[in-house]
Amino acid sequence: MNPALLDSLDKDARVVIAGITGQYARDQTRTMVEFGMNVVAGAAPGRAGQVVWGVPVFDALAETADLCPTIAIVYVSAARVAAVAREAMDLGVKLLVIAAEGVPLHDTMRLRAEAVRRGCCIVGPNTVGLLRPGRCLAGSLVPDFARPGPVCVLSRSGTLSIQIVSLLSRSGIGQSLCVAVGGDRVVGSTPAEWLQVAEADPSTRAVVLIGEVGGQKEYQAAEVIETMSKPVVAYIAGRSAPQDTPMGHVGAVVREYRDTAAAKISALESAGATVSPTLWDVPGIVAGLLEEAR
């Protein structure tokens, strides 16, 4: 992933929204418009000519090409994601946010490979998106909970993304970037890739990584953490998760010891991360590390 992506993520970015006429998408469109994002168009089959919170609606994303969008947000069913995501990439967008959960595994794998070829970053599937406090909102994170500052938040969980941002802000600690990478087994961009972005970002002084049981993403992150100069505070959800039971996300399943919270905590600590015992302890640990780094 190109760290220069952050330079294009601001209120001047030209945003298009697929599936804009659904109720959830309408609500999120309103939040983005009120935040100040430049939402230039939406798309929904058979809904051309409608207007959602001042945003004109087209039948398909392809019809918005003349508007030169740079960000696309996809609020469509999992079965339609692959086709709509390719339509968005055909527009030349640099950031593609996919909200749907349970996108077919091979669809996501193909989309990820295609995005790499095209120089597009995918956030999701199964995500609430990305937020740069005061600067860019692409998705469903809650901007009122955030404040500008030096901490990058990366999380597999959308709910925990929102909660940790709120906890940090209430403790007086602002955020440089917040990314809910997504809860599906395969996602378009991994925590490890975003850690590299955070390491290169001059506005980031520390990182909070929220992981969970299941999958390999925390092990990939640990490999990057070993090379980082900036402190990383991690929290792993699911310490009491039963085996063979999805814990909220399709990717959060304990199949073997390597999938457990205990195994991931050990790997992250060995890599140099500070692992918090609870979510509520994270702000205090972050504050201490920021003070040490002064």
N, C-alpha and C positions, 0 to 999 in steps of 0.2 A: 504494500500500500504506500502511496506517495504522501509523505508528511505535508507536502504543499497543499493537500486537499483542504486543510483548515483555512487557508487564505480565501477560499471561495465560499466558505460557509458564513454568510452574514445576511443582513436584511435585504440587501440588493439582489440576492440570488433569486432566480426566476423559478417559481415552484408550480408544478402541475400535480393534480390529485386524481388518481383513478378510483372510481367507485364513490365519487363525491356526494351522490344523492342519498346514500344510506344514512340512517340516523346517527350512528357513531361517527362516520366521516363528516357529516354536517357539523357535529359538535366540535370535532377537532379542527375543522376548517375555520370555524368561528374563533377558536383560541389562537390559531396561527395568524389570522387576519388582525385580531386585536393586539397581538404581540408586535405586529408591524411587518410581518413577512410579506414579500411581494408575490402573492398567489395569483398567477396570471390566468389560470384556466383549470377546469375540472373536466372529467370525462365519465360518461355512463351510457351504455347502449340504449338508444331510444329516448334519451332525455335531452337531446340537443335543443338549445334555445332557453332552457331553464337558467336561473341564476341562484347561486347559493352564497349567501353573505357577501354579495357584490361580485362573486366570481362567476364568469360565464361558463356554461357547460356545453361540451361537444359530445358527439356520439363515441368518439375514440381518441386516444392519445395522439395517434398519428395526425389528426387534424390540427394539433396545436404546434406543429413543427415551425411555422412562421414566427411563433412567439419565443423561440430559442430558449426553452427551459433548461435549467442546470440542475434542478432537484426534482425527483419524482417520488411521490408517496402513494403506495398501492394499498387500497382498502377494498380488496375483492376476495372472493372465496379461494380456499387453498387450491382447488382444481383449476382455477383460472389464472393463478399467479404466473405460471411460466409464460403463457402467451402475452399477458399484459406487461410483464417485466421486460420481455424482449422488445415489445413495442416502445417501452420507455427508453431502453438503451439505444434503439434506433434514432431517438431524438438527440442523442449525444449527451445525456445527463451525466454528471460526475458523481452524484449521490442518489442511490435508489433505496428507499425504505419500504420494507415488506412487512405488513402487520399480521397477516394470517398465520395461524398456528397449524401445524401438521401438513405443511406442503410436502408432496411426495419427495422422498429422499433423492431420487435420481434427478428430479426436476431442479432441486436446489444445487446439486453437484454440477449439473450442466450450466446452470445460470452463473454459478461462481466462476467456472472456467471461462465462460464467455465474457463476464465482467472484467476479469483480469486482462483478457485480450483487448478489450475496448477502453481500458483505463477508467472503469466505473467502480465505485465502492458500493457494495451492498450492505445495508444494516438489516438484520433479520434473516429469515422469517421469524415470526412470533416475537415481535418487538414493539415497544412503545416509542422507539426512535432515538433521536439525537437532540441535544440541547447545548448551545453555548450561551450561558446566561447573559442576557442583554443584547445578544448579537444574532443568534440563529435558533429557530425552533423548527425541527422537521419531524413531526409526529405528535405523540400524545403525552410526552413528559409535561409536568406541571410547572410552568415558568414562574409562577408566584412563589413556589417553594425554594427557588434557587436565587443565588446572588453571585456576582462576579468575584473571582478569587483565584488561588493558585493550585487547586486540587482537581485532578482528573478522576472522574468516577466511571468505572467500567463494570458492568453487571450482566450476568446471564438472565436475571429476573427483572421484568419491568416494574413490578410492585416494589421490590427491594431497591431498585434504582430511585424511585420516587421517595421512598422512606429514608434512604441514606442521604439524599440531597437535602431533605427537610431537616434531618438531624444535624448535618454539618452546618447548614445555614443558621439554625437556631443557636448553634454554638459559636457563631461568629466566623465560621470558616467558609469562604466562597469557593466556587468551582470555575475551572477554566474550560472544562468540557465534560459532558455527561453522555455516555453511550450505553443503551441497553442492547447488547449485541444479539440477543435472541435466545429463546429457549428450546428451539428444535435441535435434533441430533446434529444436523449439519447447518451451518449458517454462512452467510456471505462473507463476513469478516470476523475474525476471531479475536478474543481478548489479547492473544500474543501479538497480533498485528497492530492493535490499538495501543498496546504498551510501547511499541516502537515509535508510534506517532507521538505519544506523550513524552517519551525520552527526548525527542527532537524538538518539542514545542517549548519555546522560551518562556511562555506564560505559565507553564506547569512546573510546580516545585515538588509535588508529591502525587501519588496515585492511590486510590482506593479500588481494590478489586473484590467484587462480590461473586463468588462461585457457588457451586452446589454439587451434589452427588451426581454420578453418572458421567460418562464420556471422558474425553482426553483433553479438554480445553485448558484445564488448570495445569496439567503437566506441560503443555506447550507454553503456557504463560511462565511457568517456573524456569524454563530454558532461557527465556528473554530476561527475566528478572535477574538472573545471575550476571548479566552483562550491563545492567543499568546503573547509572550514577544517582538516580533519584530514588528516594525511599518509597516502598510499596507496603501498604497496610491491606491485609486480606481478611475476608470473612467467608467461611464455607457453611452454607445452609444445608440442613438435612442430617445432622449428627445422629439423630434417632430414627432415620428412615429405614423402614422394613425392606427386606430383599424382594426383588421382582415386582415392585409396585411403583408406577409412575408417580412422582411427587410434584404434581402441578404442571410440569412440562413433560413433553414426550421424550426429551433427552435426559431427564433426571430419574434414572433407574439404576439401582444397585444390582449388578449381576455377579460381581466378584469383588474381592477385597480392594482391588485397585480403584473401583468405583466409589468407595466409601469416603466419607468426610475425613476420617482419621488418616487414611492413606494420602489424601490430597493435602491435608494440613502439614503432614510430615514433609512432603515434597516441596511445598512452598517455603516452609521454615528452612529447609536445607539450602534453598536457593537464595535466602537472604531476606525474604519477606517477613514482616511482623504480622502474626496471625492474631486477630482479636477474638476473645472468647464469646462475645455477643455483638450484635449489631450496634447496641447502644454504647459500647465501649469504644467504638471506632473514632468518634470525634476527639476524645481525650488523647488517644494514641497519636492521631494525626497532629494534633496541636503540639504535643511533645516533640515529635520528629521535626516539625517545621521550626520550632524554637531551636533545636539542636543544630539545624542546618543554617541558621542565621550567621 
